[in-house]
Amino acid sequence: MGSKLFITGATGYIGGSILDTIVTNHPEYDITVLLRSVPLNFSTRYPNVKIIKGDYDSFDILAEAASQANVVVHNGNSDHPPSLNALIAGLLRRSTPGFLIFLSGTGMLSDWQSETYLGKLNPKIWSDIKDMDEITSRPDSELHRITEKIVQEAAAKHGDKLKTAIMCPPDIYGRGKGLAKTGSVMVPVFVNEAKNVGRVFYTGQGTNTRGWVHIDDLMRLYLKVVEAAAGGGGNADWGKEGYYFASTQEISQLDLAKATGKILKKHNIIDNEEPVQISLEQVDAMLKGRSIPKISRYLFASNSRTRPERAEKLFGYKPSAPTLFEALEQDISDAVGKN
Ligand SMILES: NC(=O)c1ccc[n+]([C@@H]2O[C@H](COP(=O)([O-])OP(=O)(O)OC[C@H]3O[C@@H](n4cnc5c(N)ncnc54)[C@H](OP(=O)(O)O)[C@@H]3O)[C@@H](O)[C@H]2O)c1
């Protein structure tokens, strides 16, 4: 029997790239997507992809679709327990094992909720092989932890029927492959706040450092994990060990600010390219309307450092896409609508 995939978030930056990557590489897969509204050109671009209308709160629709698929790739919202519960319930209805590939993110491992390393380099670099005990016992207050826990607990309880993988990318850059949202989050948010301040900025020493991955490199990793799932498990790890970092480079806030400042000045968006040091209070005043209080500390002041050791070991994962600094001008142009 061929592989039946159910993909969510297929109009998003990451989910849209995943759908496009899978359709391009595996036209033989039988693919269904969940869409809450269907882009006009969707069926022209993906004539063989079936569409189910619904959203992440449509428990019955999600569960039924998952029960019909041997591989579910859930994207779009890494903090939505009801959709995960529905997909898991559906996969458990199957008579044969089902695979769930869940999109999380390294926000789970960021140090932003304590002041110790804000604006400073945290020496801790997380390993997705050696640190799995620590990773799986992070507190519920961490970003994406509640959803990761749902996945890991379900895998521990139903490991014979439910094979899970958690994809944990860092900040992503580069143009997405999908037909709707093709831009990421971090570069546009930083550019927007830099425009508000009138300068690119950092806080503390600016040595706080985060991992990054190009969307194309992340898609190569996704493809390996999806192909393994479609093949019944392949050489991928599942369950507690099914945890995949994807970072290919690290950049400090100060270096990001310097590179961004040059580009914004070149495009006459700011007058002075030199980064300016701002206080933590100024950081806290940013992005006030967001649902997570002080999320600007996470974005601009924290560390989030990970090494993709599992992907390297299992799949020989290595970056081949342009680095962030090579892609930054394009991403900034896209963000400010000047391309
Ligand atoms: N971008 C990054 O750098 C990054 C890195 C690591 C982790 N993450 C995490 O990955 C997740 C997705 O990020 P993204 O950048 O791909 O987001 P995005 O571009 O905004 O895509 C969100 C997708 O999810 C769909 N969606 C959202 N809520 C839905 C609902 N209630 N019902 C049905 N569909 C829904 C959207 O559909 P519509 O088109 O209908 O809105 C869209 O397809 C986020 O939780 C983010 O925290 C992102």
The ligand as an ORCA input file, in Angstrom:
! r2SCAN-3c Opt
* xyz 0 1
  N       9.470     30.718     11.547
  C      10.397     30.361     12.436
  O      11.552     30.877     12.438
  C      10.083     29.266     13.433
  C      11.134     28.564     14.025
  C      10.855     27.542     14.930
  C       9.528     27.264     15.261
  N       8.519     27.965     14.682
  C       7.129     27.659     15.055
  O       6.496     27.040     13.961
  C       5.110     27.355     13.942
  C       4.725     27.741     12.525
  O       5.518     28.806     12.103
  P       5.356     29.428     10.656
  O       6.408     30.494     10.580
  O       5.315     28.376      9.615
  O       3.903     30.084     10.782
  P       2.958     30.682      9.643
  O       3.702     31.004      8.403
  O       2.177     31.783     10.289
  O       1.954     29.483      9.278
  C       0.906     29.108     10.083
  C       0.117     28.035      9.333
  O      -0.752     27.387     10.245
  C      -2.084     27.563      9.823
  N      -2.920     27.738     10.994
  C      -2.647     28.496     12.092
  N      -3.654     28.397     12.970
  C      -4.582     27.561     12.411
  C      -5.837     27.076     12.829
  N      -6.359     27.437     14.015
  N      -6.500     26.256     12.009
  C      -5.985     25.910     10.797
  N      -4.802     26.337     10.336
  C      -4.109     27.158     11.151
  C      -2.080     28.800      8.937
  O      -3.201     28.759      8.102
  P      -3.861     30.091      7.458
  O      -3.145     30.298      6.150
  O      -5.280     29.731      7.301
  O      -3.628     31.230      8.426
  C      -0.769     28.581      8.223
  O      -0.911     27.584      7.233
  C       4.907     28.456     14.982
  O       4.214     27.925     16.107
  C       6.303     28.893     15.349
  O       6.410     29.227     16.732
  C       8.765     28.946     13.770
*
